Amino acid sequence: MRKVPCENCAIRDAACIVDLPTDKLDAFHECGATAIYRGRQVVFHEGEPADGLYILCVGAVKLYQSDRFGREYILDVASPGDVLGELPLEPGEPYSVSAEALTESQLCYLPRARLLEFIQIHPMTGVRLVAALSKALASARRKARDLALKGAEGRLADLLMRLVRGEGAGVNGGAQITLSYSRRDLAEMIGVSPETAIRLLSALKRRGVIALEGRQIIVSDVEKLLRLAQRGDIDSG
């Protein structure tokens, strides 16, 4: 995977630098650092000092917490354009979650001190960051609502759509997108048992939405998956 520069980024129009003219991107580059993370590579750990923010450029990253027995609880899956981490008023406060790349991903790290200096010069970038963090808060609330009100079928279809977008794919009925996730990972992400996740995936396979090849999930009909995510009823659709 090669790094994607900001000027060629597919999500730039939705990112915090949308208001920056092209000739100002060099200053943004100097503010942060871009890196490629392999699948299963940890971006930051819960409890570490929250000394900067991360912008997810390409890929998918899971946000999770661990209990004292080492069991992980997946709270959300970030998509390109999402801002990860926290920026507390006082330096040294810890991250409240851990972040781990689910697929090969590109992230831009913005250290606290440099970011604050940059925002003073380019205040609209700060406004965009606030909007992105507000979006993350809304997403967390939406997931809590979905767990309470939405069926497992709809949660799975919605999750697969977010993962498809994380791969940089658009909604194209002819596209075939391959996702490499274990059934246990998917189950944790939607709050069900692995057995339930397997049953739901089998239902999607019968519908012709996906194909299953070992750990590979091939999304063969993205448009139908999107409709299922919106309607939330796989088995009877």
VEXTORLUM-786463 format. One line per 4 residues: for each residue x, y, z of C-alpha. Coordinates in nm, 2 decimals, padded with zeros to 4 digits. Each point is the difference from the previous one (the first is absolute). Example, Ala and Ser with C-alpha at 12.3 -4.5 7.8 and 13.67 -1.06 7.14 Angstrom:
% VEXTORLUM-786463
01.23,-00.45,00.78  00.14,00.34,-00.07
This chain:
% VEXTORLUM-786463
00.00,00.00,00.00  00.14,00.34,-00.10  -00.07,00.32,00.19  -00.28,00.22,-00.14
00.10,00.37,00.00  -00.26,00.25,00.14  -00.04,00.16,-00.34  -00.11,-00.33,-00.15
-00.20,-00.13,00.29  -00.35,-00.13,-00.09  -00.15,00.13,00.33  00.16,00.34,00.00
-00.34,00.17,-00.07  -00.13,-00.16,00.33  00.32,00.05,00.20  00.10,00.28,00.24
00.24,00.15,-00.27  -00.28,00.05,-00.26  00.03,00.38,00.05  00.38,00.01,-00.05
00.12,00.11,-00.34  00.24,-00.23,-00.17  00.30,00.23,00.06  -00.06,-00.03,00.38
00.01,-00.38,00.01  00.38,00.00,00.05  -00.06,00.18,00.33  -00.25,-00.27,00.10
00.25,-00.27,-00.10  00.26,00.16,00.23  -00.26,00.01,00.28  -00.04,-00.38,00.01
00.14,-00.33,-00.13  -00.16,-00.26,-00.22  00.06,-00.37,00.05  -00.12,-00.33,-00.13
-00.13,-00.26,00.25  -00.03,-00.37,-00.07  -00.31,-00.19,00.08  -00.01,-00.08,00.38
00.26,00.27,00.08  -00.09,00.21,00.30  -00.02,00.38,-00.06  -00.03,00.10,00.36
-00.08,-00.17,00.33  -00.26,00.09,00.26  00.16,00.17,00.30  00.29,00.15,-00.20
00.03,00.38,00.01  -00.23,00.16,-00.26  00.27,00.22,-00.16  -00.16,00.03,-00.34
-00.28,-00.08,-00.25  00.00,-00.24,-00.29  -00.18,00.04,-00.33  -00.09,-00.32,-00.18
00.08,00.05,-00.37  -00.04,-00.36,-00.14  -00.11,-00.32,00.15  -00.20,-00.10,00.32
00.10,00.02,00.37  -00.18,-00.15,00.29  -00.04,00.19,00.33  -00.02,-00.23,00.30
00.04,-00.03,00.38  00.14,-00.29,00.20  -00.11,-00.13,00.33  00.23,-00.13,00.28
-00.01,-00.35,-00.15  00.13,00.12,-00.33  -00.34,-00.04,-00.19  -00.06,00.26,-00.27
-00.32,00.19,-00.06  -00.02,00.17,-00.34  -00.17,00.34,00.03  00.01,00.12,-00.35
00.17,-00.04,-00.34  00.15,00.32,-00.15  -00.03,00.07,-00.37  00.21,00.24,-00.22
-00.04,00.36,00.11  -00.06,-00.09,00.36  00.21,00.17,00.28  00.13,-00.24,00.26
00.11,00.07,00.36  -00.07,00.29,00.23  00.15,00.35,00.05  -00.05,00.08,00.37
00.04,00.35,00.14  00.28,-00.11,00.22  00.29,-00.20,-00.15  00.08,-00.34,00.14
-00.36,-00.13,00.03  -00.03,-00.35,-00.14  -00.18,-00.14,-00.30  -00.33,-00.16,00.10
00.02,-00.27,-00.26  00.25,-00.20,-00.21  00.02,00.01,-00.38  00.11,-00.28,-00.22
00.01,-00.02,-00.38  -00.24,-00.26,-00.14  00.15,00.03,-00.35  00.31,00.16,-00.14
-00.07,00.36,00.08  00.15,00.35,-00.04  -00.03,00.24,00.29  00.12,00.36,00.05
00.12,00.07,00.35  -00.04,00.36,00.13  00.20,00.06,00.32  -00.17,00.23,00.24
00.24,00.29,00.01  00.04,00.03,-00.38  -00.37,-00.04,-00.05  -00.08,00.28,00.23
00.25,00.23,-00.18  -00.15,-00.10,-00.33  -00.36,00.07,00.11  00.10,00.35,00.11
00.11,00.08,-00.35  -00.28,-00.20,-00.18  -00.30,00.02,00.24  -00.24,-00.17,-00.24
00.21,-00.31,00.03  -00.08,00.01,00.37  -00.37,00.04,-00.07  00.01,-00.30,-00.23
00.18,-00.21,00.27  -00.28,00.09,00.24  -00.25,-00.11,-00.25  00.18,-00.33,-00.06
00.02,-00.07,00.37  -00.37,00.09,00.04  -00.07,-00.25,-00.28  00.19,-00.26,00.20
-00.21,00.07,00.30  -00.32,-00.02,-00.21  00.12,-00.33,-00.14  00.06,-00.14,00.35
-00.35,00.10,00.10  -00.15,-00.15,-00.32  00.17,-00.33,00.07  -00.14,00.00,00.36
-00.34,00.07,-00.16  00.04,-00.28,-00.26  00.10,-00.25,00.27  -00.32,00.08,00.18
-00.24,00.04,-00.29  00.15,-00.15,-00.32  00.00,-00.37,-00.08  00.33,-00.19,-00.04
-00.07,-00.04,-00.37  -00.01,00.37,-00.06  00.31,00.06,00.22  00.20,-00.26,-00.20
-00.10,00.15,-00.34  00.08,00.35,00.13  00.34,-00.12,00.13  00.09,-00.16,-00.33
-00.09,00.32,-00.19  00.23,00.20,00.23  00.28,-00.25,-00.06  -00.06,00.02,-00.38
00.03,00.37,00.02  00.32,-00.04,00.21  00.15,-00.19,-00.30  -00.06,00.31,-00.21
-00.29,-00.15,-00.20  -00.30,00.18,-00.13  -00.35,-00.13,-00.03  00.03,-00.20,-00.33
-00.22,-00.30,-00.06  00.27,-00.16,-00.21  00.28,00.04,00.25  00.16,-00.29,00.19
00.16,00.10,00.32  00.19,-00.25,00.21  00.00,00.04,00.38  00.23,-00.20,00.23
-00.17,-00.02,00.34  -00.06,-00.29,00.23  -00.35,-00.10,00.09  00.09,00.08,00.36
00.11,00.35,-00.09  -00.33,00.07,-00.18  -00.20,-00.15,00.29  00.18,00.23,00.25
-00.06,00.31,-00.22  -00.38,-00.05,-00.01  -00.04,-00.15,00.35  -00.10,-00.36,-00.08
00.14,-00.35,00.04  00.23,-00.14,-00.27  -00.27,-00.26,-00.07  -00.26,00.28,-00.07
00.25,00.18,-00.22  00.06,-00.32,-00.21  -00.38,-00.05,-00.04  -00.04,00.36,-00.12
00.29,-00.03,-00.24  -00.15,-00.32,-00.14  -00.33,00.19,-00.06  00.19,00.27,-00.19
00.16,-00.27,-00.21  -00.33,-00.16,-00.08  -00.12,00.34,-00.12  00.29,00.04,-00.23
00.13,00.30,00.18  00.33,-00.15,00.10  00.22,-00.31,-00.06  00.20,-00.17,00.28
00.34,-00.15,-00.06  00.18,-00.09,00.32  00.06,00.33,00.19  -00.08,00.20,-00.31
-00.33,00.17,-00.04  -00.06,00.11,-00.36  -00.27,00.26,-00.03  -00.13,-00.06,-00.35
-00.31,00.23,00.01  00.08,00.32,00.18  -00.33,00.17,-00.09  -00.21,-00.28,00.14
00.21,00.00,00.32  -00.06,00.38,00.03  -00.38,-00.06,-00.03  00.02,-00.27,00.27
00.20,00.23,00.23  -00.27,00.26,-00.04  -00.29,-00.24,00.05  00.17,-00.23,00.25
-00.17,-00.33,-00.09  00.22,-00.25,-00.16  -00.19,-00.33,00.05  -00.33,00.11,-00.14
00.13,00.23,-00.28
